[in-house]
Amino acid sequence: MTRVSHLGIAVRDLEKAVEVYKIILGCEPVTIEHVSDQKVRVAIFRPAGEESAAIELICPDPDNKSIQAFLENRGEGMHHLSLHVDDVASRLDTLKQKGYRLIDEKPRPGAEGKKIAFVHPKSTGGVLLELEQD
């Protein structure tokens, strides 16, 4: 089954953004963590409960060049759409066979211990797409 997992929002200052979103969403983040493999710190909000789509604030480490460049070029804001899938590796294989441009050809570790992989926005109508598996 595929469903929307979360919307990723790039921010420069995680603590400041958390305070803003606590007021906007009316809840606390369910987790704030460092994801060393991705070189980011994230705060995840689930305002409508565990089964709802989340809001993920993403703050890059100084050596995360891709999100740093995103912030420099576009400013803070919507970064990616994440879809929960049953099997990331299988979905990547299918997309690759159909000629989609992949950023990750194999799943890697993501926030909350999930497996993730990104599909290049040139293959998805300009949207950076993340595939996620529990």
C-alpha positions in Angstrom: 0.0 0.0 0.0 1.3 3.5 -0.8 0.3 6.5 1.2 1.6 10.0 2.0 4.1 9.7 4.8 5.2 13.3 5.3 6.0 16.6 3.8 9.7 17.7 4.2 10.3 21.3 4.9 13.9 22.7 4.7 14.8 25.2 7.5 17.9 27.0 8.5 17.3 27.0 12.3 15.6 23.9 13.6 15.0 25.2 17.1 13.3 28.3 15.8 11.2 26.4 13.3 10.1 23.9 15.9 8.8 26.8 18.0 6.9 28.2 15.0 5.4 24.9 14.1 4.4 24.0 17.7 2.2 27.1 17.6 0.9 26.6 14.1 0.1 22.8 14.5 -0.9 23.0 18.2 1.3 20.1 19.2 4.8 19.1 20.2 7.1 17.2 17.8 7.0 13.4 18.2 10.8 13.2 17.7 13.8 15.4 17.2 16.8 13.5 16.0 20.1 13.7 14.1 20.2 11.4 11.0 23.9 11.0 10.5 23.7 9.2 7.2 21.8 12.1 5.7 23.7 14.8 7.6 20.6 16.5 8.9 18.7 17.1 12.1 14.9 16.6 11.9 11.8 17.4 13.9 8.7 15.4 13.1 5.2 16.5 13.9 2.1 14.3 13.6 -0.8 16.7 14.4 -3.5 14.2 13.6 -2.0 11.1 15.2 0.3 8.2 14.3 -1.5 7.2 11.1 -1.6 10.7 9.6 0.8 12.3 7.3 3.6 14.1 9.2 5.4 17.4 8.8 9.2 16.9 8.9 11.4 19.9 9.5 14.9 19.3 8.0 18.0 21.3 9.1 21.2 20.4 7.3 24.5 19.9 8.9 27.2 22.3 7.7 28.6 19.5 5.4 25.3 18.6 3.8 25.8 20.4 0.5 22.6 19.4 -1.2 20.2 20.9 1.4 22.5 23.8 2.0 22.4 24.6 -1.7 18.6 24.2 -1.7 18.3 26.8 1.1 20.7 29.2 -0.7 18.9 28.9 -4.0 15.3 28.7 -2.9 15.2 29.6 0.7 13.3 27.8 3.4 10.2 25.8 2.4 8.9 22.7 0.9 11.7 20.3 0.1 10.2 16.9 -0.6 7.1 14.7 -0.6 7.5 11.3 1.1 5.5 8.2 0.2 5.3 5.2 2.4 5.6 2.0 0.4 5.7 -1.7 1.5 9.1 -2.4 -0.2 11.5 0.4 -1.1 14.0 -1.8 -2.9 11.3 -3.4 -5.0 9.8 0.0 -5.9 13.3 1.3 -6.8 13.8 -1.7 -9.1 10.5 -1.1 -10.9 11.2 2.6 -11.3 14.7 2.0 -12.6 13.4 -0.6 -15.1 10.9 2.0 -16.4 13.7 4.6 -16.9 13.1 6.9 -13.9 16.1 8.8 -12.7 17.0 7.7 -9.1 19.1 9.6 -6.6 19.4 6.4 -4.5 19.5 3.0 -6.2 19.4 1.2 -2.8 17.5 2.1 0.4 19.5 3.8 3.1 18.8 4.7 6.8 16.4 7.5 7.5 14.7 9.2 10.5 12.8 7.0 13.0 14.8 3.9 11.8 13.0 3.8 8.4 14.5 2.7 5.1 14.4 5.5 2.5 15.4 6.4 -1.1 15.0 9.5 -3.2 13.7 9.7 -6.8 15.1 12.7 -8.8 12.7 15.5 -9.4 13.4 15.5 -13.2 11.5 12.2 -13.3 8.6 13.2 -11.1 7.4 16.6 -12.5 9.7 18.7 -10.5 9.0 17.1 -7.1 11.8 15.5 -5.0 10.1 12.2 -4.0 11.2 10.1 -1.1 10.1 6.5 -0.8 10.0 5.3 2.8 9.5 1.8 4.4 9.1 0.9 8.1 
